[in-house]
């Protein structure tokens, strides 16, 4: 299961649609903000992967990444954001994100990365 954290309903729709069209066969659950992500993670099993926006009101993606680190979550986090700032990329990676993609209307590279990370997580789970 992929947990998608983004305050934009439009982005949530397009990401979910792209993942469904990819044929990965993975469920996508959407929450609208950082606090909702933490609430979800506190009450449910960890996802296989998280897609995380950085720029959200109330609790932003950086704060979510810090919370994940503090609570020792180890699933992959892919930042999907409109920010093109190198400082944001460096900060997100230093807080534990694996990679950062800038939002666009072409999700091919994102889908390839998601597929690779889900495959690696599945192999690790079956090996251990």
C-alpha positions, -999 to +999 in steps of 0.1 A: +000+000+000+012+035-009+003+064+015+001+096-005+003+127+016-007+159-003-031+188+004-040+190-033-070+169-043-061+174-080-026+160-074-040+132-054-063+123-083-036+124-109-011+104-088-036+077-080-047+075-116-011+072-128-003+044-103-035+025-112-027+029-149+008+016-144-004-019-136+016-021-104-015-035-086-009-015-054-035+003-034-031+041-029-045+058+002-046+095+003-045+118+033-046+156+030-018+167+053+010+160+077-010+156+108-034+133+090-004+112+079+008+109+115-027+100+127-029+073+100+005+059+108-003+059+145-034+038+140-026+015+110+002-008+097+030+011+080+027+015+042+051-001+018+060+034+005+050+070+011+046+098-014+050+131+004+044+167-005+066+192+012+046+224+011+014+218+031-004+240+056-003+232+093+023+204+092+046+203+062+065+175+047+097+183+065+079+179+098+065+146+087+100+134+077+113+144+111+085+126+129+091+095+108+128+096+118+120+102+155+096+072+154+120+050+135+098+042+105+118+026+078+096+025+047+108+044+016+096+080+013+095+097-021+090+135-020+067+147-047+066+185-046+063+216-066+095+230-050+125+232-073+148+246-046+180+227-041+179+236-003+145+218-001+159+187-018+190+186+004+169+191+036+144+164+025+171+139+018+189+147+050+157+140+069+154+106+053+136+109+020+150+086-007+144+108-037+126+140-047+105+145-078+091+178-090+054+176-097+045+175-134+020+161-157+044+132-167+046+106-140+067+080-159+099+085-139+080+085-106+062+053-115+095+036-125+110+046-091+079+035-072+080+001-089+117-003-082+113+005-045+082-017-040+100-046-057+131-041-034+108-039-003+090-071-014+123-089-020+137-078+014+105-089+032+106-124+017+143-128+023+141-119+060 
